[in-house]
């Protein structure tokens, strides 16, 4: 679970200062995004070809 202190530290590392009220408002969005990413990590992708690849010429 993410908290305001963690968001504040991440924002400062990015060079952004946000008031606690804004960080608190962002918490539900961050939590939903992290939950979606966790669900994506559980998808069975064995044998699935990537949609795009980066190749050096």
Biopython code that builds the backbone (N, CA, C, O; Angstrom):
import numpy as np
from Bio.PDB.StructureBuilder import StructureBuilder

atoms = [
    (1, "UNK", "N", (0.843, -1.184, 0.000)),
    (1, "UNK", "CA", (0.000, 0.000, 0.000)),
    (1, "UNK", "C", (0.885, 1.242, 0.000)),
    (1, "UNK", "O", (1.889, 1.304, 0.709)),
    (2, "UNK", "N", (0.508, 2.202, -0.783)),
    (2, "UNK", "CA", (1.251, 3.453, -0.901)),
    (2, "UNK", "C", (0.670, 4.461, 0.084)),
    (2, "UNK", "O", (-0.533, 4.473, 0.345)),
    (3, "UNK", "N", (1.541, 5.303, 0.623)),
    (3, "UNK", "CA", (1.058, 6.344, 1.529)),
    (3, "UNK", "C", (1.574, 7.703, 1.070)),
    (3, "UNK", "O", (2.367, 7.793, 0.134)),
    (4, "UNK", "N", (1.120, 8.748, 1.734)),
    (4, "UNK", "CA", (1.466, 10.118, 1.354)),
    (4, "UNK", "C", (2.972, 10.344, 1.479)),
    (4, "UNK", "O", (3.560, 11.038, 0.649)),
    (5, "UNK", "N", (3.598, 9.773, 2.496)),
    (5, "UNK", "CA", (5.039, 9.955, 2.678)),
    (5, "UNK", "C", (5.814, 9.369, 1.498)),
    (5, "UNK", "O", (6.790, 9.962, 1.040)),
    (6, "UNK", "N", (5.387, 8.221, 1.012)),
    (6, "UNK", "CA", (6.049, 7.597, -0.138)),
    (6, "UNK", "C", (5.850, 8.446, -1.389)),
    (6, "UNK", "O", (6.800, 8.679, -2.136)),
    (7, "UNK", "N", (4.626, 8.909, -1.622)),
    (7, "UNK", "CA", (4.367, 9.773, -2.774)),
    (7, "UNK", "C", (5.175, 11.062, -2.697)),
    (7, "UNK", "O", (5.686, 11.535, -3.712)),
    (8, "UNK", "N", (5.294, 11.633, -1.500)),
    (8, "UNK", "CA", (6.062, 12.858, -1.316)),
    (8, "UNK", "C", (7.529, 12.609, -1.678)),
    (8, "UNK", "O", (8.148, 13.421, -2.365)),
    (9, "UNK", "N", (8.080, 11.487, -1.215)),
    (9, "UNK", "CA", (9.473, 11.163, -1.522)),
    (9, "UNK", "C", (9.673, 10.959, -3.021)),
    (9, "UNK", "O", (10.666, 11.420, -3.583)),
    (10, "UNK", "N", (8.739, 10.273, -3.667)),
    (10, "UNK", "CA", (8.838, 10.049, -5.115)),
    (10, "UNK", "C", (8.743, 11.372, -5.871)),
    (10, "UNK", "O", (9.472, 11.590, -6.838)),
    (11, "UNK", "N", (7.859, 12.240, -5.437)),
    (11, "UNK", "CA", (7.708, 13.542, -6.094)),
    (11, "UNK", "C", (8.983, 14.361, -5.944)),
    (11, "UNK", "O", (9.436, 14.988, -6.901)),
    (12, "UNK", "N", (9.561, 14.357, -4.752)),
    (12, "UNK", "CA", (10.798, 15.121, -4.532)),
    (12, "UNK", "C", (11.938, 14.583, -5.382)),
    (12, "UNK", "O", (12.737, 15.356, -5.911)),
    (13, "UNK", "N", (12.020, 13.265, -5.518)),
    (13, "UNK", "CA", (13.055, 12.673, -6.376)),
    (13, "UNK", "C", (12.883, 13.105, -7.824)),
    (13, "UNK", "O", (13.851, 13.167, -8.583)),
    (14, "UNK", "N", (11.653, 13.401, -8.200)),
    (14, "UNK", "CA", (11.368, 13.858, -9.565)),
    (14, "UNK", "C", (11.480, 15.369, -9.704)),
    (14, "UNK", "O", (11.283, 15.914, -10.790)),
    (15, "UNK", "N", (11.798, 16.050, -8.594)),
    (15, "UNK", "CA", (11.923, 17.502, -8.635)),
    (15, "UNK", "C", (10.593, 18.225, -8.553)),
    (15, "UNK", "O", (10.482, 19.376, -8.974)),
    (16, "UNK", "N", (9.574, 17.551, -8.007)),
    (16, "UNK", "CA", (8.230, 18.133, -7.915)),
    (16, "UNK", "C", (7.849, 18.266, -6.446)),
    (16, "UNK", "O", (8.023, 17.332, -5.664)),
    (17, "UNK", "N", (7.340, 19.405, -6.086)),
    (17, "UNK", "CA", (6.822, 19.621, -4.729)),
    (17, "UNK", "C", (5.308, 19.731, -4.805)),
    (17, "UNK", "O", (4.784, 20.622, -5.475)),
    (18, "UNK", "N", (4.605, 18.844, -4.131)),
    (18, "UNK", "CA", (3.145, 18.877, -4.108)),
    (18, "UNK", "C", (2.664, 18.944, -2.663)),
    (18, "UNK", "O", (3.243, 18.306, -1.784)),
    (19, "UNK", "N", (1.609, 19.715, -2.415)),
    (19, "UNK", "CA", (1.051, 19.753, -1.058)),
    (19, "UNK", "C", (0.413, 18.414, -0.701)),
    (19, "UNK", "O", (0.005, 17.652, -1.577)),
    (20, "UNK", "N", (0.336, 18.145, 0.584)),
    (20, "UNK", "CA", (-0.239, 16.883, 1.056)),
    (20, "UNK", "C", (-1.661, 16.663, 0.547)),
    (20, "UNK", "O", (-2.064, 15.525, 0.310)),
    (21, "UNK", "N", (-2.419, 17.739, 0.378)),
    (21, "UNK", "CA", (-3.798, 17.600, -0.102)),
    (21, "UNK", "C", (-3.809, 16.994, -1.508)),
    (21, "UNK", "O", (-4.644, 16.142, -1.811)),
    (22, "UNK", "N", (-2.890, 17.430, -2.359)),
    (22, "UNK", "CA", (-2.829, 16.884, -3.716)),
    (22, "UNK", "C", (-2.326, 15.447, -3.706)),
    (22, "UNK", "O", (-2.823, 14.604, -4.454)),
    (23, "UNK", "N", (-1.345, 15.171, -2.862)),
    (23, "UNK", "CA", (-0.835, 13.808, -2.755)),
    (23, "UNK", "C", (-1.926, 12.860, -2.251)),
    (23, "UNK", "O", (-2.045, 11.731, -2.728)),
    (24, "UNK", "N", (-2.710, 13.320, -1.298)),
    (24, "UNK", "CA", (-3.807, 12.513, -0.776)),
    (24, "UNK", "C", (-4.844, 12.252, -1.866)),
    (24, "UNK", "O", (-5.397, 11.156, -1.951)),
    (25, "UNK", "N", (-5.107, 13.262, -2.700)),
    (25, "UNK", "CA", (-6.064, 13.089, -3.794)),
    (25, "UNK", "C", (-5.538, 12.110, -4.838)),
    (25, "UNK", "O", (-6.326, 11.432, -5.498)),
    (26, "UNK", "N", (-4.229, 12.027, -4.996)),
    (26, "UNK", "CA", (-3.627, 11.110, -5.973)),
    (26, "UNK", "C", (-3.590, 9.660, -5.496)),
    (26, "UNK", "O", (-3.498, 8.744, -6.313)),
    (27, "UNK", "N", (-3.659, 9.446, -4.202)),
    (27, "UNK", "CA", (-3.539, 8.088, -3.655)),
    (27, "UNK", "C", (-4.482, 7.070, -4.300)),
    (27, "UNK", "O", (-4.016, 5.995, -4.679)),
    (28, "UNK", "N", (-5.779, 7.346, -4.446)),
    (28, "UNK", "CA", (-6.660, 6.345, -5.059)),
    (28, "UNK", "C", (-6.279, 6.020, -6.501)),
    (28, "UNK", "O", (-6.400, 4.874, -6.935)),
    (29, "UNK", "N", (-5.824, 7.019, -7.235)),
    (29, "UNK", "CA", (-5.416, 6.800, -8.628)),
    (29, "UNK", "C", (-4.179, 5.907, -8.673)),
    (29, "UNK", "O", (-4.110, 4.970, -9.468)),
    (30, "UNK", "N", (-3.214, 6.200, -7.823)),
    (30, "UNK", "CA", (-1.986, 5.399, -7.757)),
    (30, "UNK", "C", (-2.312, 3.969, -7.350)),
    (30, "UNK", "O", (-1.787, 3.022, -7.935)),
    (31, "UNK", "N", (-3.170, 3.805, -6.357)),
    (31, "UNK", "CA", (-3.541, 2.462, -5.895)),
    (31, "UNK", "C", (-4.233, 1.668, -7.002)),
    (31, "UNK", "O", (-3.943, 0.485, -7.181)),
    (32, "UNK", "N", (-5.141, 2.297, -7.747)),
    (32, "UNK", "CA", (-5.813, 1.607, -8.861)),
    (32, "UNK", "C", (-4.818, 1.213, -9.944)),
    (32, "UNK", "O", (-4.891, 0.116, -10.499)),
    (33, "UNK", "N", (-3.891, 2.113, -10.239)),
    (33, "UNK", "CA", (-2.887, 1.829, -11.259)),
    (33, "UNK", "C", (-2.000, 0.662, -10.834)),
    (33, "UNK", "O", (-1.718, -0.228, -11.637)),
    (34, "UNK", "N", (-1.567, 0.662, -9.596)),
    (34, "UNK", "CA", (-0.745, -0.444, -9.096)),
    (34, "UNK", "C", (-1.516, -1.759, -9.106)),
    (34, "UNK", "O", (-0.944, -2.808, -9.402)),
    (35, "UNK", "N", (-2.799, -1.715, -8.789)),
    (35, "UNK", "CA", (-3.621, -2.924, -8.821)),
    (35, "UNK", "C", (-3.753, -3.455, -10.243)),
    (35, "UNK", "O", (-3.694, -4.665, -10.462)),
    (36, "UNK", "N", (-3.930, -2.555, -11.213)),
    (36, "UNK", "CA", (-4.020, -2.985, -12.613)),
    (36, "UNK", "C", (-2.707, -3.609, -13.072)),
    (36, "UNK", "O", (-2.713, -4.624, -13.767)),
    (37, "UNK", "N", (-1.587, -3.012, -12.690)),
    (37, "UNK", "CA", (-0.290, -3.572, -13.054)),
    (37, "UNK", "C", (-0.082, -4.944, -12.430)),
    (37, "UNK", "O", (0.471, -5.840, -13.067)),
    (38, "UNK", "N", (-0.519, -5.112, -11.195)),
    (38, "UNK", "CA", (-0.403, -6.414, -10.536)),
    (38, "UNK", "C", (-1.235, -7.462, -11.271)),
    (38, "UNK", "O", (-0.809, -8.608, -11.417)),
    (39, "UNK", "N", (-2.433, -7.063, -11.737)),
    (39, "UNK", "CA", (-3.269, -8.002, -12.503)),
    (39, "UNK", "C", (-2.599, -8.362, -13.820)),
    (39, "UNK", "O", (-2.652, -9.520, -14.237)),
    (40, "UNK", "N", (-1.978, -7.408, -14.478)),
    (40, "UNK", "CA", (-1.292, -7.675, -15.743)),
    (40, "UNK", "C", (-0.148, -8.667, -15.561)),
    (40, "UNK", "O", (0.113, -9.494, -16.435)),
    (41, "UNK", "N", (0.527, -8.579, -14.426)),
    (41, "UNK", "CA", (1.642, -9.482, -14.164)),
    (41, "UNK", "C", (1.203, -10.930, -13.995)),
    (41, "UNK", "O", (2.029, -11.838, -14.091)),
    (42, "UNK", "N", (-0.075, -11.159, -13.746)),
    (42, "UNK", "CA", (-0.562, -12.525, -13.549)),
    (42, "UNK", "C", (-1.024, -13.184, -14.849)),
    (42, "UNK", "O", (-1.349, -14.371, -14.854)),
    (43, "UNK", "N", (-1.057, -12.432, -15.950)),
    (43, "UNK", "CA", (-1.526, -12.990, -17.211)),
    (43, "UNK", "C", (-0.558, -14.046, -17.735)),
    (43, "UNK", "O", (0.658, -13.858, -17.696)),
    (44, "UNK", "N", (-1.107, -15.162, -18.226)),
    (44, "UNK", "CA", (-0.242, -16.194, -18.793)),
    (44, "UNK", "C", (0.232, -15.771, -20.196)),
    (44, "UNK", "O", (-0.559, -15.751, -21.140)),
    (45, "UNK", "N", (1.477, -15.445, -20.322)),
    (45, "UNK", "CA", (1.991, -14.936, -21.591)),
    (45, "UNK", "C", (2.981, -15.879, -22.268)),
    (45, "UNK", "O", (3.647, -15.499, -23.231)),
    (46, "UNK", "N", (3.077, -17.079, -21.776)),
    (46, "UNK", "CA", (3.979, -18.043, -22.378)),
    (46, "UNK", "C", (3.560, -18.311, -23.819)),
    (46, "UNK", "O", (2.415, -18.673, -24.088)),
    (47, "UNK", "N", (4.489, -18.130, -24.727)),
    (47, "UNK", "CA", (4.206, -18.379, -26.131)),
    (47, "UNK", "C", (3.568, -17.224, -26.875)),
    (47, "UNK", "O", (3.325, -17.330, -28.077)),
    (48, "UNK", "N", (3.292, -16.132, -26.199)),
    (48, "UNK", "CA", (2.690, -14.967, -26.853)),
    (48, "UNK", "C", (3.808, -14.123, -27.443)),
    (48, "UNK", "O", (4.738, -13.735, -26.736)),
    (49, "UNK", "N", (3.722, -13.841, -28.724)),
    (49, "UNK", "CA", (4.710, -13.025, -29.397)),
    (49, "UNK", "C", (4.507, -11.550, -29.022)),
    (49, "UNK", "O", (3.369, -11.103, -28.878)),
    (50, "UNK", "N", (5.591, -10.798, -28.866)),
    (50, "UNK", "CA", (5.454, -9.376, -28.555)),
    (50, "UNK", "C", (4.826, -8.624, -29.730)),
    (50, "UNK", "O", (5.028, -8.988, -30.888)),
    (51, "UNK", "N", (4.077, -7.590, -29.426)),
    (51, "UNK", "CA", (3.431, -6.785, -30.470)),
    (51, "UNK", "C", (4.459, -5.934, -31.210)),
    (51, "UNK", "O", (4.264, -5.589, -32.375)),
    (52, "UNK", "N", (5.553, -5.596, -30.528)),
    (52, "UNK", "CA", (6.600, -4.785, -31.152)),
    (52, "UNK", "C", (7.947, -5.207, -30.550)),
    (52, "UNK", "O", (8.028, -5.680, -29.416)),
    (53, "UNK", "N", (8.972, -5.021, -31.337)),
    (53, "UNK", "CA", (10.320, -5.329, -30.867)),
    (53, "UNK", "C", (11.258, -4.202, -31.274)),
    (53, "UNK", "O", (11.076, -3.574, -32.317)),
    (54, "UNK", "N", (12.243, -3.960, -30.454)),
    (54, "UNK", "CA", (13.263, -2.974, -30.768)),
    (54, "UNK", "C", (14.479, -3.730, -31.284)),
    (54, "UNK", "O", (15.013, -4.610, -30.609)),
    (55, "UNK", "N", (14.897, -3.382, -32.466)),
    (55, "UNK", "CA", (16.072, -4.025, -33.043)),
    (55, "UNK", "C", (17.071, -2.966, -33.487)),
    (55, "UNK", "O", (16.718, -2.012, -34.181)),
    (56, "UNK", "N", (18.301, -3.146, -33.084)),
    (56, "UNK", "CA", (19.374, -2.254, -33.526)),
    (56, "UNK", "C", (19.708, -2.577, -34.967)),
    (56, "UNK", "O", (19.816, -3.750, -35.323)),
    (57, "UNK", "N", (19.873, -1.571, -35.801)),
    (57, "UNK", "CA", (20.255, -1.792, -37.202)),
    (57, "UNK", "C", (21.746, -1.839, -37.359)),
    (57, "UNK", "O", (22.245, -2.017, -38.471)),
]
sb = StructureBuilder()
sb.init_structure("model")
sb.init_model(0)
sb.init_chain("A")
sb.init_seg("    ")
for serial, (resi, resn, name, xyz) in enumerate(atoms, 1):
    if name == "N":
        sb.init_residue(resn, " ", resi, " ")
    sb.init_atom(name, np.array(xyz, "f"), 0.0, 1.0, " ", f" {name:<3s}", serial, name[0])
structure = sb.get_structure()
